[in-house]
Amino acid sequence: SILDLFTRNETVDLVELALPPQKVAYFMSALGFIVETTKMYGLQIEEFQMTDSSIGLLTDPANEVSDNNLQFLSLSGNPLGSQGVRRLTPFLVKASLLTWLDLSSCQLKNTGVMHFSYIIECMPLIWLNLADNEITDKGSDILANHLRLCPTMRELSLANNKITDIGADGLANAIEDLPEIVKVILSGNEIGDEG
């Protein structure tokens, strides 16, 4: 069946499913009715051209995906922007089991990080990828202030952003308070020898 094409091990994997852009919105609004969401622990929707409007359809309370048991969510490579993350926050607030989140290359910028940071403590995140989002020191400072409320965090990637020594220092101070942290990736930023 078509479900077998993208459902593996209770993970909905849409990476291999090629849909034309006009069908993405329809698919997102129907996903919760296609897949039994109580058994879905992972959702991988990478480079699917999801925007703030299509992410809104996915997380709409009428779509059963909004009542999620997700532990794994990858939205990497979707042009969500700050408005998409803002629309995603009510969904993530209910993601009390979410340990793995990939929002890399989603055009978040500082405003998107701000929207996301306010709800970070709602999730028991272990792994977080915010690489390639044009985050500057301002965004990393906002994130650093909220990371302190995430004691389960083990790995964080902020690679390929616009963070300088100042932002790196703020992050270093924040991760001192995280007992489980083992890896922070800041490569590809504007950090000098002092950072």
Disulfide bonds with the S-S distance in Angstrom:
none
